[in-house]
Amino acid sequence: MHAKLRIGKIPYLNLAPIFHVLQKECDCMGYEFVEGYPSALNRMLREGKIDVSPSSSIEYLRDESAYGVIEGHSISSRGPVESILLFSRLPLKGLHGREVFVTHQSETSAALLEIILRKFHRIDCEIVVSNMPYNEALKFHSAYLAIGDDALRAARMAQNIPEECPETGCSFLRFGLTQYFVYDLGEIWQGFTDLPFVYALWIARKDMPGEKRELLERFIRDLGHAKSEALKKLPELATRVDAVIPPERVAEYWRLISYDLDEKHMEGLGMFKRYLKELGLLKSS
């Protein structure tokens, strides 16, 4: 029996249109999809348990010699992204000297937060990984970074406060009696750098067995088809996927995401790498 190409699948809404077309319209014989949140897929790719995946950009930057990038594909934003959110009971400056908790599901977003705090705002605080479900984390942590569908869920369950926040990428939400400053990390990065932020790249292990190389080439073609077709029919796909936000908001959310990987994306990725090095954040986890 021929070995299958093991493909990481992040089960978040941001990649739902790509995977929907990929699995519904392409011949997936020879593929095996393995679901996991980003940091888990990073580890599986690193350990050779999967062959190719949409993987955190920090995973690629830690060991560029181990991975090949599938050109033209990423999960990025050119401003607000709405699903990488810091919920804080204090304004950013008030976090100096405090603990800031981050979800265990992400590594790139946690590193981006540290760059925003330390490099952009000169805030020195301790970043602590939390394993709590997001709804519990918001109760017990005064500052918590949520990503993906959890961030969308948290924002949806809150009450908007129609008050203008003076900081870039900031809005106000209320959970029960507690008011939060809510910071969109994609918007803050764009405001400081004028560049896209690349959250994830599609990468493949360079040392995968030779018999999988042909499958990888076919998958790259299928991925190109999936992206092209998905972007043509986002409103239609919005009615076909399970979503944590109302159907009428889904296509609007997808349009905030850039699935491309062009020169500006690479410039943003290069700037991210430089900041990671300056802060000593490129060590393997």
N, C-alpha and C positions, 0 to 999 in steps of 0.2 A: 504494500500500500504506500502511495506517495505521501510524503510529509506535506502538511498544510502550512500556509503562511498564516502565522498567528498575529492578529491585528488588534491593537489596543483600541478600546472604545470608551470614550468619556460620556457617561449618560446624562449630560447636562443639556439644557435647551439650546445653548449656543451652537452646538454641533448637530442638533437634530435634523436640520434640512439636508446636510451633507450625507449623514448616515441613512436617512430615509431613502434618498434617491439611490445611494450606493447599494443598499440591500434590496430595494424593490425593482430597480431597473437594470442592474448589472449581474452578470453571471458570477456568483460568489462561490461556485464549486472550487475547491482548493483553498478557500479562506476559512479561518476560524476566528470569530470575534470574541475578544476577552474584555469584559467590562471592568472598570475600576475608576476611582477618582484620580486626579492628576498625579499626586505624589505616589500613589500605589503603582500606577502605570510606569512612572519614572523608574521605580525600583525594579519592576519586572523586566523592563527593557534593559536596564543596566545588568541584570543577572542573566539575561538571555532567555527568559521565560516567554517573552513575546519578541517578534521580529521587527515590527514597524508600528508606530503609534503617533497620534497627536500628543506630543509630550512637552512638558514645561520647557520654556526657552532656557532656563537656568540649567536644566539637565544637559542640554546640548552644549552649553557654554563651559560646563565643568570638564568635558572631555570631547572636544570637537573631533579628535582623531578617531574616536570610536563609532561615530555616526555619520551617515550621509543624509543631507537635507533634500527633501522632495521639493524641487523648485516651484515657486509660484503659489505655495499654499501656506497659510498660517491661520491663527486665531488672534486677531489684533484689534485695536481700536485707534481711531484718529480723534479722540476726545472722549466724551462720556461713554461708559459701557454699561452702566446700571447693574452690573452683576459682580463687581469687585468693590465692595463697600466697607468702609470703616465706620462703625457705630460707636460714638463716644459721648459720654455724659459731660465731657469737658471740651472746650475748644482745643485745637492742636497744641497751642503754647502751654496749656494747662497739663499736658501729658509729660512734661519734662520731669525726669526723675521717677516716673511711675512705671508700672507694668502695663504693657499693651498685649492683649491676647490675640492670637491668630488661629484660624482653623487648621487642623492637621491635614486637610485635604490638598493644600497648595503649598508650593515652595516658591514659585516665581512671584506670586502676589505678596507673600510675606517679605521677600527680598525687596520688592518694589516699595512696600510700605516703609521698610527701614531706610531706603534711599530717600523717600519723601520726607521722613521725619528728620534724619540726620544730615543729609546733604542740602535739601531745599530749605528746611526750616530750622536747622541747628538745634534740634530737640534730641536730648540724650535720654533714652528710656530703655527698659528691658523688654525685648520681644519674647513672649512665652507661648509655646504651642499648646492649644487646648483641644482635648478630645470630646468636649461636651457637645451635644446637639445644639444647633444654633439658637433655638428658643430658650434653652437653659442658659447658654452662655450669655445671652443678652440680659438675663436676670441677675447673674452673679458677677459678671465682669463689667467694669466701668468703661472699658474700651475693647472692642472686639471686631476683628476683620472677618467678614463672611464673603464667600465667593459662590459663583455659579447659581444653581437653583435655590440654594439656601439664602443667598443675598436677595434674590427676587422675591422669595416667600416672605422674608423679614420685612422688606419694604412694602409689600402688599398688605401685610397684616397691621401696619402702622397707620397712624392718622397724620396727614400732612398738616404742617403749621405754616400758614401763609405769611411768613416773615422772611425777609431777605437776609441771608447770611453774608457777611462782608468778606469771607474767605473764598478763594478759588475752589470750585468743585464741591461746595458745601450747600446743604439744605438742612431743614429741621423736620424731624419726625417725632411723634409721641407714641410710646407704648404704655398703655394704661396711664399712670400719672407721671411717668418719667419722660422727659424731653431729651432727645439725642441730637447731637451734631452728626450729620451723615455725610461722609466724604467719598466722592467717586474718584478712585485712584487713577482711572484713565483720563479723566478731565484734568486732574492736577498735573499729571505727567505732561500732557499736551500743553498746558498753560506755561510750564517751566521750560520745555524743550522745543516746542513747536514741531514735534515729531510723533509718528505713531508709536504705540507701545505694543510689542509682540509678546503675548502671553504664552503662546505655544507654537511649536513648529511641528510639521510632519517629518519625522526622522526614522531612519532604518539602521539597524546594526550593520556595520561594514563586514563583520565576520560571519554573517549568516551562511549556512551551508549552500554549496553551489547549486544544488537541485532546486533551491527556492528562488534563485535569481530570475528565472523566467516568470515565476508567479509574481515577483515584486514588480517587474516591468509591466505585467498586465494590470496589477493593482494601481500603479501610477497612472496608467491610461484611464482606468475606471474612476479613480479619484478626480481626475480632470473633468471627466464627463459629469460626475456627480455634482461638482461645484458649479459648473457651467449651467446645468439644467436646474439646479436648486435656486440659483440666483434669478432665473427667469420667472419662477413661479412661487415666490415666497408667500403671497396671500393665500394661494391654494394650499400650500403645504401647512400653513398655519392652522387650517381646519382639520388636518389629518394627524397631528402629533399630540401626545399628552403634554400639557403645559401647566406650569405653576402660576401663570398669569392669564388674564382673560384672553380669549382667542383674538379679539380685535387689537390687542396690544402685541401679539407675538411677532408679526411681520415687522412692525415698527422697531421692536427690540433687535431683530436680526439685522436690520439695516444699520444699526449702530456698529455692527461688527464688520471688520474687514477680513475677508478670507484670502486675501492676496499676499504676495511677498515680493515687493518691488524694491527699488533702490532706497526709497525713503524708509521703508520698513527695516531694511538692513542697516541704514544709518541709525535708526532708533535702537536696534538691537546692539549695534556697536557701542552706543552711548551707555546702554544698560550694562554691558560687559565692563566698560571702563569704571563705572560707579561701583559695580560688584567688586572689582579688584581693589579699588581704593578703600573699600570698607572691609575687605577680607572675607567676602561672602561667597567666594567661588570654591570653597572646600567641599569635597564630597560629603554627602550626608550619611 
